[in-house]
Amino acid sequence: MASFPTYEEAERAVDRLADRDFPVERVAIVGQDLETVEQVTGKMDYPRAAWRGALSGAVPGALIGWIFGIFDWVDPILTGLLLALYGLLIGAAIGAVIGLITYAMQGGRRDFASVMFMRPRRYEVVVDDDVADQAARLIASEA
């Protein structure tokens, strides 16, 4: 029906349809032409590799410790918190070691940290076929 370069513009078009009592439950905003973007966040070195590994190991460690702790029927809250703390510490230590080993095995091929995400290049507002003409008239009347 209509294509927009940004999500905000597509959102505004749907909002205009809603303001004119269009059945917006029959509208979809579809991201098209996905592209992968890798944003470099900094240089990777041994301390940073250990820190990232510790963070990634701490959360599952704490969760596993807490789960084991809640099965203690006598004093589940205290035991759960204590085991969660132990799990956090052990998970962080194991994660740090794994992070260091992984970084060392890369042999300098990837000396940077990054995050990867996907984003569309354009957004299309699409509607059901039987209300497409009505939506097109409403959008055109705004232009």
C-alpha positions in Angstrom: 0.0 0.0 0.0 2.6 2.6 1.1 6.4 2.5 1.7 8.3 4.7 4.1 12.1 5.1 4.8 11.7 5.1 8.6 9.6 3.3 11.1 8.4 6.5 12.6 6.9 7.6 9.3 5.1 4.3 8.9 3.9 4.6 12.4 2.5 8.1 11.7 0.6 6.8 8.7 -1.0 4.1 10.7 -1.8 6.6 13.4 -3.5 8.8 10.8 -5.6 5.8 9.7 -6.6 5.2 13.4 -7.6 8.9 13.8 -9.9 8.5 10.8 -11.6 5.4 12.4 -9.9 2.9 10.0 -9.9 -0.7 11.3 -6.2 -0.7 12.2 -6.3 -4.3 13.3 -6.2 -5.0 9.6 -2.9 -3.1 9.1 0.7 -4.4 9.4 4.0 -2.5 9.3 6.5 -4.8 7.5 10.2 -4.1 7.5 11.7 -4.9 4.1 15.3 -5.4 2.7 16.9 -6.5 6.0 20.6 -5.7 6.4 23.0 -6.9 9.0 24.9 -4.3 10.9 27.9 -5.1 13.1 28.6 -2.1 15.4 32.2 -2.2 16.8 32.1 -1.3 20.5 35.8 -1.3 21.3 39.2 -3.1 21.2 39.3 -6.6 22.6 42.1 -7.7 25.0 42.6 -10.3 27.7 41.0 -8.3 30.6 38.0 -7.4 28.5 37.6 -11.0 27.2 37.7 -12.2 30.8 35.1 -9.6 31.9 32.7 -10.4 29.1 33.1 -14.1 29.8 32.5 -13.5 33.6 29.3 -11.6 32.9 28.0 -14.2 30.5 28.7 -17.0 33.0 27.4 -15.2 36.1 23.8 -15.0 35.1 23.2 -18.6 34.3 25.3 -19.6 37.3 23.1 -17.6 39.6 20.0 -18.9 38.0 21.1 -22.6 38.4 22.1 -22.0 42.0 18.8 -20.3 42.8 16.8 -23.2 41.2 18.7 -25.8 43.3 18.1 -23.6 46.3 14.4 -23.4 46.0 14.1 -27.2 46.4 15.3 -27.1 50.0 12.0 -27.4 51.9 13.4 -26.3 55.3 14.6 -22.8 54.5 14.2 -22.2 50.8 14.7 -18.4 50.7 18.0 -18.3 52.5 19.3 -21.4 50.8 18.1 -20.2 47.4 19.9 -16.9 47.8 23.0 -18.4 49.1 23.2 -21.0 46.3 22.4 -18.2 43.8 25.4 -16.3 45.1 27.7 -19.3 44.9 26.4 -20.0 41.4 27.0 -16.4 40.4 30.6 -16.6 41.6 31.3 -20.0 40.1 29.6 -19.1 36.9 31.6 -15.9 36.6 34.9 -17.7 37.2 34.1 -20.4 34.6 32.9 -17.8 32.2 36.0 -15.8 32.6 38.2 -18.8 31.9 36.2 -19.7 28.9 36.3 -16.1 27.6 40.1 -16.1 28.0 40.6 -19.4 26.3 38.3 -18.4 23.4 40.1 -15.1 22.9 43.5 -16.8 23.0 42.4 -19.4 20.5 41.5 -16.7 18.0 45.1 -15.7 17.7 44.6 -12.0 17.1 42.1 -12.5 14.2 39.4 -10.6 16.0 40.8 -8.0 18.3 37.6 -6.0 18.7 34.3 -6.4 20.5 31.0 -5.8 18.6 27.3 -6.3 18.7 25.4 -7.4 15.6 21.8 -6.5 14.7 19.5 -6.5 11.8 17.5 -3.5 10.5 15.2 -3.0 7.5 16.0 -0.4 4.8 12.3 0.5 4.4 8.9 -0.1 6.0 5.8 -0.9 4.2 2.3 -0.3 5.6 0.1 -3.1 4.2 -3.6 -3.7 4.7 -6.1 -6.5 3.9 -7.2 -6.5 0.3 -10.9 -5.8 1.0 -10.0 -2.5 2.8 -7.0 -1.4 0.6 -9.0 1.1 -1.4 -10.3 2.8 1.7 -6.8 3.0 3.2 -5.3 4.3 0.0 -8.0 7.1 -0.1 -7.4 8.0 3.5 -3.6 8.1 3.1 -3.9 10.1 -0.2 -6.2 12.7 1.4 -3.5 13.4 4.0 -0.9 14.2 1.3 
